[in-house]
Structures are given as C-alpha cells and as structure tokens.
Amino acid sequence: MYTVLVIDDSISMRRIIQDFINELEDFEVIDLASDAYEAREKIKLHEPDLVTIDINMPKMNGVTFLRNLMRLHPMPAVVISGESVRGNDIFDDGAVGFIPKPEASQSIQIFAKNIKNTIMNLEFLLKRYTLTKPKALQKPVLKKANQFVNGVELRVHPDEVLKSEPALLPGQKIIGIGSSTGGIEALLKIFKNLPKDLPPIIISQHIPYGFSNSFAQRLNDNSQVDVKEAEDGDILEKSHAYLAPGNIHLCLKRDNPNANLKINLLDAKKVSRHKPSVDIMLRSLNNAVGGGAMAIMLTGMGDDGSIGIKEIFDSGGFTLAQDKNSCVVFGMPAKAIEIGAIKVVAPLDEIYEYIIDFSQNKHKKHILSKN
C-alpha cells in the first residue's frame, strides 16, 4: 500500500483528490495539508510515498515548496493545479507528474481518470523510493488494511452502531442533509438562499477532522440560518443548523418522551465507510420523528445515506435527491434513487425552495426523474 499526502488550500479540492486516490487499489491518502508549512510537518511525521502539490497556495506557493522539497527532502511529487501554464516547468523543478484541475465546463470524471492514469504510472518509481525512504516518526495506520479481507471490502452496517427504532407517529419537522464530494459548495449555495423561519436542520458532510468548525462558521456567515458545529447536548432550535464534527457521528436523542430533542455525538466505528455517517444521522432522525422528517441527499461518492433515507421514505417522510447534472459526483443520490428511497429529484438551484415549502406545509409539483 502506497501512502499519499494531499496538499491543497481548498477543503473541497482536498476531499475530491482524496476520494479519487482512495479509489485506487494500492493507494491511500494518509493525511491532508492546507499549506506548505503544514505539509512540511506532516511529511516528517508520516514520510508518505507520494505528495500531491497545488501551485496557488497561501504562505508559500507550490513551486517554491516543490523546489525546497527536492533540495532538502527529495521524494516523488505530483503537481495538481489549475495553472496549466506551469505544466512544463514543474518537471524541471523535480515533479514526476502534472494533473490539471478541471475547469468549470469539464467533467469531474475526466479529472478522476487523469489522477488514476498519472498515479498508477508511478508505481515502479514508488516501489524503488520506498526501499530507501526515511523512517516515519509515526507508524502509519492504514485504514484500507482494516477494510479488506481476502480482497473483499468490509462495510459496517448501521445496525452495528445504532438500532432502527422508527417513530410510530410523525414528530416535529426536522430536516436532515447528507453530502460528500462537492457537498461544501452545494451546501453554501443552498444556505445562502434560506430564510430564518425554518425547522431545525442537521447536516452530515464527509469532512476531515479539524475543518468542520471553520466550515460551519462559513455557512453561518453566508446564511440567515444560525449554523454551528454540533456539540453534544445541543437542544434543537428553529432556524438553527447543526453540522456534524469531523470524525464523529451526529445523532438525535431525548431524555424522556416530553423532553426536547438534543444532539448526541457518537464516537463509534465508521459506518458505510464514513464517520460522520449520513446513514447513522438519518436513521437517528427517523427514530426521533419518523414521517416528520425531510431528508436531502446531495452530491457525493459512494452510497452512504441510502439505508437511512430509505427508512425515512418508508416512514412517510419527505425525501429529495440532487439531480445528476448539478452533482459533482452522482454517487450517493444515484444509489438512493436506485433503491426507491426518493420522492423528488431536483437541481441544486431549486433545493432551497423545497426546504421552504416543507417548512410551510406546501407541496411543490414535481416529477421524479433519474437524469
């Protein structure tokens, strides 16, 4: 297994690159860095087999960092940048590969293919490098090694962490949103159009530990809704949204049948290969309010959330999926549609309208489409 450090100042781009690299059989992203100085410390800590470097970064640009890296700690490095004019120059600076970031009109799948082709072609070089590279300060804990047995990927079902106990009657209105790759931008677009008078909103976005708080603040600054990183024991309030912290599951609970619903942060194993898991959040939402729930599946790779959103659908809740054309990756919504868990498929630009209508007991006319 070859380890990779991804260096990019964009949270969403780090996540996209991480997801695509982790799809490769013999590669795993061991850590992420937002700038050259953070990257320097993480290289010392992990001694990855490969680094990916963005050019346009704060504090120190990627070209300067690449040159310093090759002078002080030579190792395989691939530049992933939107500045394609530098594509030829970076090889003189020591890079072993260059991958242009996708432009607005380009398919994200072409970007994924470019990552795969470039990195897979480096296996011979990486094999040679691993024989002589320095020892890491910290022994790597490879997640993939624990997720595969005899070549078969292990998937933890929600039942292993949280029982399904659907509410018998619809409870208070609550909105649950699940997202992964591309979800940060999607959530920002939705929240900037939301008014204040809404039911409580809970969100599970696949995001690295340490970045959820700043993203919650960014959502808050761009919305009339009060958004915060969820804390254990938070009481759900109207016109408030609660973002699951990185690396922990967001659930709902009440101390007794007459008590207010609270946030319950659950530090358990990954479910559906993720933590926080959309499946766990939506199952918890169904357990709490059943048919009173609205569940929204946004852009993302994989199928996390399909189990939970189907349970809400079966309880009579309102379920919606982002359409293919507006998704960065049409994985999570596609799976939810495929299993018959979705009542509405809508473009990103219209999802806020469905949220408002749900809060006002209105029902937009819609056609379920698998486009």
Backbone torsions as a table, in degrees:
resi	resn	phi	psi	omega
1	MET	NA	123.8	178.2
2	TYR	-93.7	134.2	-177.8
3	THR	-98.5	146.4	-174.6
4	VAL	-132.5	138.2	170.5
5	LEU	-108.1	124.7	179.8
6	VAL	-99.9	125.1	-178.5
7	ILE	-118.1	115.2	179.5
8	ASP	-163.2	140.8	-177.7
9	ASP	-80.1	-10.7	179.2
10	SER	-92.5	123.4	179.0
11	ILE	-59.9	-46.7	-177.0
12	SER	-66.2	-39.3	179.7
13	MET	-68.3	-36.9	175.4
14	ARG	-59.0	-43.1	-177.9
15	ARG	-67.0	-42.0	179.5
16	ILE	-62.5	-48.0	179.5
17	ILE	-62.4	-42.6	179.0
18	GLN	-59.5	-46.5	-178.6
19	ASP	-61.9	-43.3	-177.9
20	PHE	-68.8	-39.2	178.3
21	ILE	-68.0	-40.3	-179.9
22	ASN	-67.1	-16.5	175.2
23	GLU	-73.2	-19.5	-179.9
24	LEU	-77.8	137.0	-169.2
25	GLU	-59.9	-42.3	-172.1
26	ASP	-105.3	18.8	-177.4
27	PHE	-130.1	144.8	176.2
28	GLU	-145.2	133.6	175.0
29	VAL	-75.7	116.5	-175.6
30	ILE	-85.2	-26.3	-179.3
31	ASP	-168.2	171.3	-178.7
32	LEU	-129.3	149.5	177.3
33	ALA	-139.4	143.6	-176.6
34	SER	-98.1	-12.8	177.7
35	ASP	-156.0	175.2	-174.0
36	ALA	-65.1	-35.6	-176.9
37	TYR	-71.1	-40.3	174.5
38	GLU	-65.3	-39.0	179.7
39	ALA	-62.7	-40.7	-179.4
40	ARG	-58.1	-43.9	-179.5
41	GLU	-69.5	-36.6	-177.9
42	LYS	-75.7	-26.8	173.5
43	ILE	-66.7	-43.3	177.1
44	LYS	-61.5	-39.4	-176.6
45	LEU	-70.5	-46.3	-171.2
46	HIS	-102.3	-24.3	-172.5
47	GLU	46.5	62.1	-179.1
48	PRO	-65.0	162.0	177.9
49	ASP	-80.3	-21.5	-175.7
50	LEU	-152.8	143.6	171.8
51	VAL	-121.8	145.5	169.8
52	THR	-109.1	137.7	-172.1
53	ILE	-128.1	129.9	170.6
54	ASP	-86.2	152.0	180.0
55	ILE	-86.1	-47.3	-175.8
56	ASN	-87.7	90.1	-179.2
57	MET	-129.4	155.0	177.9
58	PRO	-73.8	164.3	175.4
59	LYS	72.0	-53.3	177.3
60	MET	-148.1	126.4	-178.2
61	ASN	-72.0	161.7	-173.3
62	GLY	-64.7	-31.1	179.7
63	VAL	-67.1	-44.9	177.9
64	THR	-62.6	-42.4	179.3
65	PHE	-64.2	-41.5	179.3
66	LEU	-60.8	-45.0	179.6
67	ARG	-63.6	-42.7	177.8
68	ASN	-64.2	-39.8	-179.8
69	LEU	-62.4	-45.6	-178.6
70	MET	-68.7	-25.9	178.8
71	ARG	-81.5	-39.5	-173.3
72	LEU	-101.2	-28.1	-174.9
73	HIS	-151.4	67.4	-175.5
74	PRO	-59.1	130.2	-178.9
75	MET	-160.2	161.7	179.2
76	PRO	-61.6	128.9	-179.0
77	ALA	-138.1	134.7	176.1
78	VAL	-116.2	128.4	177.1
79	VAL	-88.1	127.8	175.0
80	ILE	-121.0	106.3	-170.9
81	SER	-149.8	155.7	174.6
82	GLY	-84.0	-8.8	-178.8
83	GLU	-89.1	76.2	-173.9
84	SER	-66.5	-17.8	-179.9
85	VAL	-64.4	-20.0	179.7
86	ARG	-90.5	0.4	-173.2
87	GLY	-53.6	-40.6	-179.2
88	ASN	-78.8	-33.9	-175.8
89	ASP	-69.6	-34.2	-172.6
90	ILE	-67.5	-22.0	176.5
91	PHE	-68.6	-35.0	175.4
92	ASP	-67.1	-25.7	179.3
93	ASP	-85.0	-4.3	174.3
94	GLY	116.7	-3.7	179.6
95	ALA	-68.9	149.5	178.0
96	VAL	-105.0	0.7	178.3
97	GLY	-166.8	155.1	176.6
98	PHE	-137.6	129.5	179.3
99	ILE	-127.3	117.1	177.9
100	PRO	-73.5	138.4	174.5
101	LYS	-69.8	150.1	-177.5
102	PRO	-70.6	141.8	172.1
103	GLU	-82.7	171.2	-173.4
104	ALA	-58.0	-33.3	-175.9
105	SER	-88.0	-5.0	-174.6
106	GLN	-93.2	151.5	178.9
107	SER	-74.8	137.0	176.7
108	ILE	-65.3	-24.7	-179.7
109	GLN	-70.2	-30.1	175.0
110	ILE	-66.9	-39.4	175.9
111	PHE	-60.5	-44.2	178.3
112	ALA	-61.4	-41.3	179.7
113	LYS	-65.1	-39.3	178.2
114	ASN	-64.4	-39.4	176.3
115	ILE	-62.2	-48.2	-179.1
116	LYS	-59.7	-49.9	-176.8
117	ASN	-63.1	-42.6	-178.4
118	THR	-66.1	-49.1	-174.7
119	ILE	-72.2	-39.5	179.2
120	MET	-63.3	-31.4	178.9
121	ASN	-72.8	-6.7	-179.2
122	LEU	-97.3	2.1	-173.2
123	GLU	-58.0	-41.0	-179.3
124	PHE	-64.1	-43.6	178.0
125	LEU	-63.0	-43.4	-179.0
126	LEU	-65.5	-37.3	178.5
127	LYS	-61.0	-41.4	178.1
128	ARG	-67.4	-41.3	-177.5
129	TYR	-65.1	-40.0	-177.3
130	THR	-64.4	-19.6	179.4
131	LEU	-74.6	-22.1	-174.1
132	THR	-124.3	-2.0	-174.1
133	LYS	-69.2	155.1	178.7
134	PRO	-63.7	158.7	177.6
135	LYS	-77.8	143.0	179.5
136	ALA	-75.5	149.8	174.9
137	LEU	-69.4	-28.6	-179.2
138	GLN	-123.9	129.0	179.0
139	LYS	-65.0	126.8	-177.0
140	PRO	-67.2	137.5	173.8
141	VAL	-105.7	103.2	-175.4
142	LEU	-86.1	120.6	-178.0
143	LYS	-70.2	-37.9	-178.0
144	LYS	-63.3	-32.8	-178.6
145	ALA	-61.4	-28.2	-180.0
146	ASN	-91.9	-8.4	-176.2
147	GLN	-100.7	-5.4	-178.5
148	PHE	-123.2	133.9	172.5
149	VAL	-129.4	118.9	-176.7
150	ASN	53.1	39.3	176.7
151	GLY	80.3	0.8	-179.5
152	VAL	-104.9	125.9	-178.0
153	GLU	-73.4	133.6	178.7
154	LEU	-87.5	138.6	178.5
155	ARG	-128.5	121.0	178.8
156	VAL	-81.2	121.8	-179.6
157	HIS	-80.0	148.3	177.8
158	PRO	-53.6	-28.9	-179.8
159	ASP	-57.2	-27.2	-178.4
160	GLU	-75.2	-13.1	-177.5
161	VAL	-119.9	-37.7	-175.2
162	LEU	-145.3	125.8	179.5
163	LYS	-72.0	149.2	173.7
164	SER	-86.6	112.0	179.1
165	GLU	-135.0	72.7	-173.2
166	PRO	-56.9	141.6	174.8
167	ALA	-62.0	134.2	-176.6
168	LEU	-71.1	-31.3	179.6
169	LEU	-125.4	148.6	178.1
170	PRO	-59.4	132.2	178.0
171	GLY	-98.7	-159.0	-179.6
172	GLN	-61.3	154.7	178.7
173	LYS	-69.9	127.3	174.3
174	ILE	-141.1	141.6	-179.6
175	ILE	-109.3	129.3	176.6
176	GLY	-116.8	131.0	-178.4
177	ILE	-123.2	129.0	176.8
178	GLY	-117.9	140.0	-178.4
179	SER	-158.5	161.3	177.9
180	SER	-141.8	-121.9	-176.1
181	THR	-56.8	123.2	-177.1
182	GLY	86.8	-4.6	-175.0
183	GLY	-70.2	-28.9	-179.2
184	ILE	-61.9	-49.3	178.8
185	GLU	-66.5	-38.1	179.6
186	ALA	-63.2	-44.8	179.6
187	LEU	-63.6	-40.3	178.2
188	LEU	-60.9	-41.6	179.9
189	LYS	-65.7	-39.1	179.5
190	ILE	-68.4	-49.3	-171.7
191	PHE	-69.0	-27.7	-179.8
192	LYS	-68.3	-16.7	-179.5
193	ASN	-104.0	0.6	-176.3
194	LEU	-86.2	137.3	174.4
195	PRO	-80.4	-179.2	-176.0
196	LYS	-79.7	-39.9	-169.9
197	ASP	-81.5	81.5	-177.3
198	LEU	-133.2	158.9	171.6
199	PRO	-64.8	165.3	175.9
200	PRO	-59.3	146.3	179.9
201	ILE	-122.5	133.6	173.9
202	ILE	-119.3	143.0	-172.1
203	ILE	-133.9	132.6	167.6
204	SER	-119.6	107.5	175.8
205	GLN	-111.0	130.4	177.1
206	HIS	-67.5	106.2	-174.1
207	ILE	-143.8	142.1	-178.4
208	PRO	-64.2	152.5	175.9
209	TYR	-59.4	134.6	178.6
210	GLY	101.5	-13.8	-177.6
211	PHE	-111.5	-10.5	-175.7
212	SER	-68.2	-36.6	-178.2
213	ASN	-65.0	-44.5	-179.8
214	SER	-67.6	-34.6	177.5
215	PHE	-68.9	-39.8	176.8
216	ALA	-60.2	-40.0	178.2
217	GLN	-65.5	-37.9	178.5
218	ARG	-64.9	-42.7	175.7
219	LEU	-60.5	-43.8	-178.9
220	ASN	-60.8	-41.2	-177.8
221	ASP	-70.3	-17.1	-176.5
222	ASN	-115.3	24.1	-176.8
223	SER	-150.3	153.5	171.7
224	GLN	-76.8	-19.0	176.8
225	VAL	-75.4	140.0	175.8
226	ASP	-80.6	112.7	-176.2
227	VAL	-112.1	137.5	177.7
228	LYS	-145.7	159.1	168.7
229	GLU	-70.4	128.6	-175.6
230	ALA	-63.2	140.4	174.4
231	GLU	-120.7	146.1	-179.8
232	ASP	-58.5	127.0	179.1
233	GLY	95.1	-5.4	176.1
234	ASP	-56.6	130.6	174.9
235	ILE	-86.2	130.0	-178.0
236	LEU	-67.0	129.1	179.7
237	GLU	-124.4	152.6	175.5
238	LYS	-63.8	151.0	179.2
239	SER	61.0	21.9	176.2
240	HIS	-122.3	146.4	176.5
241	ALA	-127.0	144.4	-173.8
242	TYR	-126.9	117.1	-178.1
243	LEU	-95.8	128.8	178.2
244	ALA	-61.3	131.9	174.9
245	PRO	-64.6	153.9	175.7
246	GLY	-60.9	139.5	174.8
247	ASN	68.1	30.6	173.0
248	ILE	-155.3	146.0	-178.1
249	HIS	-83.7	141.5	175.3
250	LEU	-101.6	123.2	178.2
251	CYS	-128.5	170.1	175.2
252	LEU	-116.7	148.5	175.9
253	LYS	-153.0	161.8	169.4
254	ARG	-135.9	142.7	-174.3
255	ASP	-70.2	-28.9	175.8
256	ASN	-155.0	167.1	-174.3
257	PRO	-56.2	-25.4	-177.0
258	ASN	-99.5	-0.3	-175.8
259	ALA	-84.9	162.1	175.4
260	ASN	-71.1	150.8	175.2
261	LEU	-71.2	140.8	-179.3
262	LYS	-126.2	160.0	171.8
263	ILE	-78.3	133.5	174.0
264	ASN	-123.7	107.9	178.6
265	LEU	-84.5	123.7	-172.2
266	LEU	-113.6	113.1	179.7
267	ASP	-91.8	83.6	-178.3
268	ALA	-125.6	-175.7	-179.2
269	LYS	-65.6	161.4	175.5
270	LYS	-61.5	141.7	177.2
271	VAL	-122.2	135.3	-176.2
272	SER	53.7	33.7	176.7
273	ARG	72.0	14.7	-176.9
274	HIS	-139.6	155.5	175.9
275	LYS	-154.6	104.8	10.3
276	PRO	-73.2	150.0	179.4
277	SER	-106.0	132.1	175.6
278	VAL	-65.2	-36.3	178.8
279	ASP	-58.7	-45.5	-179.4
280	ILE	-65.2	-44.5	-179.6
281	MET	-61.7	-46.4	-177.2
282	LEU	-71.6	-34.8	174.3
283	ARG	-62.1	-44.2	178.7
284	SER	-61.3	-39.9	177.8
285	LEU	-63.3	-42.2	178.2
286	ASN	-65.9	-39.1	176.7
287	ASN	-62.2	-32.6	-174.9
288	ALA	-83.4	-46.5	-173.0
289	VAL	-130.5	-5.4	176.0
290	GLY	52.2	-119.3	-177.1
291	GLY	-66.6	-6.4	176.3
292	GLY	-81.5	-1.9	-173.7
293	ALA	-91.6	149.9	164.2
294	MET	-117.4	126.1	-178.8
295	ALA	-118.3	130.8	-176.6
296	ILE	-122.6	127.6	177.7
297	MET	-107.9	114.5	179.8
298	LEU	-99.5	-180.0	-178.6
299	THR	-49.3	142.4	178.1
300	GLY	169.5	152.7	178.7
301	MET	-86.1	144.3	176.0
302	GLY	94.9	-155.2	-176.0
303	ASP	-136.2	16.4	177.3
304	ASP	-58.7	134.4	179.4
305	GLY	102.0	-17.3	-176.1
306	SER	-66.3	-35.6	179.1
307	ILE	-68.0	-48.3	-177.5
308	GLY	-65.8	-40.2	-177.7
309	ILE	-72.4	-29.6	175.3
310	LYS	-66.8	-35.9	178.2
311	GLU	-66.0	-39.1	177.0
312	ILE	-67.7	-41.0	175.5
313	PHE	-57.4	-46.2	-178.3
314	ASP	-66.1	-26.0	178.5
315	SER	-83.9	-2.8	179.6
316	GLY	93.8	9.2	177.1
317	GLY	-72.8	167.9	-179.2
318	PHE	-93.0	121.3	-176.1
319	THR	-120.7	138.3	-175.2
320	LEU	-139.0	143.0	176.8
321	ALA	-125.9	142.6	174.2
322	GLN	-68.1	140.6	-176.3
323	ASP	-77.3	163.9	-174.4
324	LYS	-61.5	-42.4	-173.8
325	ASN	-64.9	-27.9	-178.4
326	SER	-99.7	-1.4	179.2
327	CYS	-84.3	143.2	167.9
328	VAL	-70.4	-45.3	174.6
329	VAL	-134.3	120.1	-176.8
330	PHE	-92.0	61.1	-178.0
331	GLY	-103.0	-63.4	-179.0
332	MET	-61.9	-46.2	176.6
333	PRO	-63.5	-39.2	-178.8
334	ALA	-61.2	-42.0	-179.5
335	LYS	-65.7	-42.1	179.6
336	ALA	-63.4	-38.6	176.9
337	ILE	-66.6	-43.6	-176.8
338	GLU	-58.1	-37.9	-176.3
339	ILE	-89.0	5.3	176.9
340	GLY	76.8	34.9	-176.7
341	ALA	-104.6	4.8	-171.2
342	ILE	-120.1	133.3	176.1
343	LYS	-92.2	-31.5	-176.5
344	VAL	-136.3	135.6	169.4
345	VAL	-113.0	124.2	-173.5
346	ALA	-138.1	149.3	174.0
347	PRO	-67.6	154.6	-176.6
348	LEU	-54.0	-41.6	-175.6
349	ASP	-65.5	-14.4	-178.8
350	GLU	-105.4	-7.7	-172.4
351	ILE	-63.3	-36.4	180.0
352	TYR	-60.6	-32.8	179.5
353	GLU	-65.0	-39.1	178.1
354	TYR	-66.3	-36.1	177.5
355	ILE	-63.8	-44.7	179.5
356	ILE	-63.8	-45.5	179.8
357	ASP	-61.7	-41.5	178.1
358	PHE	-60.0	-42.2	-178.0
359	SER	-67.5	-24.7	-177.9
360	GLN	-103.6	12.6	179.5
361	ASN	60.6	29.1	174.8
362	LYS	-99.1	160.3	180.0
363	HIS	-132.0	109.6	176.8
364	LYS	-68.5	145.1	171.9
365	LYS	-70.6	139.7	-176.8
366	HIS	-151.4	159.4	174.0
367	ILE	-124.5	124.3	178.3
368	LEU	-72.1	121.0	-177.8
369	SER	-127.6	142.2	179.4
370	LYS	-103.0	28.4	-177.9
371	ASN	-71.5	NA	NA
